Amino acid sequence: QVQLQESGPGLVKASGTLSLTCTVSGDSISTYYWAWTRQSPGKGLEWIGYIYAGGSTNYNPNLKSRVTISADTSKNQFSLTLTSVTPADTAVYYCARSVPAFDIWGQGTMVTVSS
Amino acid sequence: DIQMTQSPSSLSASVGDRVTITCRASQGISSFLAWYQQKPGKVPKLLVYDVSTLQSGVPSRFSGSGSGTDFTLTISSLQPEDVATYYCQKYDSAPPGFTFGPGTKVDMK
């Protein structure tokens, strides 16, 4: 079955760069959309952006200036980079397959931005 | 940009009650609307996509309906395991993208 697993540092310093990778098994990232979503503690879901078929991207306008989503098809992974982070970026970050509804999610990874 | 709202923000209901959650888009979004369930401390789960199509494995007491700007998730007979927060999401290409609604928290009375 299709599985997604997020990986990356759990602690990032303010003003630094948050980098996460999602490893996909059971499906190819060359199909569908592959998305990142986050959830700050006690808050709702916030869509960050997606990459489609290993190439084109679309980002939440509220984060667009700081976000890059890229893909490595040889490793079947896609990645999130968020620059100039602040404590407001502290959240659980989820990757998901988007068909385009988000039918399969990773377990999520908590990232804390320290001031 | 299209804004998504949900009502109510929270509700309490008894076992067996019919529960209705509303999602409204500020502009028409055709049929590109999904509903998710998130239990405390858990990963969100897709319940309904394309407004009314039930995801495989989701109990039939869940149903979705609506069109244009107004959409509804209904739980026909609330069960204890349905305690969760429910989110709608649009996934059309119109800005600002695959936006989620703010969520509706469902508790047991």
Boltz contact constraints between the chains, C-beta under 6 A:
constraints:
  - contact:
      token1: [A, 44]
      token2: [B, 102]
      max_distance: 6.0
  - contact:
      token1: [A, 44]
      token2: [B, 103]
      max_distance: 6.0
  - contact:
      token1: [A, 45]
      token2: [B, 87]
      max_distance: 6.0
  - contact:
      token1: [A, 45]
      token2: [B, 100]
      max_distance: 6.0
  - contact:
      token1: [A, 47]
      token2: [B, 98]
      max_distance: 6.0
  - contact:
      token1: [A, 47]
      token2: [B, 99]
      max_distance: 6.0
  - contact:
      token1: [A, 58]
      token2: [B, 97]
      max_distance: 6.0
  - contact:
      token1: [A, 60]
      token2: [B, 97]
      max_distance: 6.0
  - contact:
      token1: [A, 61]
      token2: [B, 96]
      max_distance: 6.0
  - contact:
      token1: [A, 100]
      token2: [B, 91]
      max_distance: 6.0
  - contact:
      token1: [A, 101]
      token2: [B, 34]
      max_distance: 6.0
  - contact:
      token1: [A, 101]
      token2: [B, 46]
      max_distance: 6.0
  - contact:
      token1: [A, 101]
      token2: [B, 49]
      max_distance: 6.0
  - contact:
      token1: [A, 103]
      token2: [B, 46]
      max_distance: 6.0
  - contact:
      token1: [A, 105]
      token2: [B, 43]
      max_distance: 6.0
